């Protein structure tokens, strides 16, 4: 039996009515998610269905790769949070979202 791989995605989503993380009225948010899957397609399907379930509309997926090929994390300003997400998922084996950054909070920080 093949062992599942750990996958990581970075994305931009529109916040829909009823979304549990709509904390500042932003139109869209950025985030990361990680989980185990047999293939990139399987992880992408899991990501999309979980985003829809949580009332997000996917606008763009910036990065989607197996965790060991996710070299872009090194240059990310959110590197520590992303590494913490990967550690959590490796420990629990569950799909998880990392932190979400709102469009408004990014405007304030730039």
Secondary structure by P-SEA (a helix, b strand, c coil): cbbbbbbbbbbbbbbcccccccccccccccbbbbbbcccaaaaaaaaaaaaaaacccccccccccccccccccccccaaaaaaaaaaaaaacccccccccccaaaaaaac
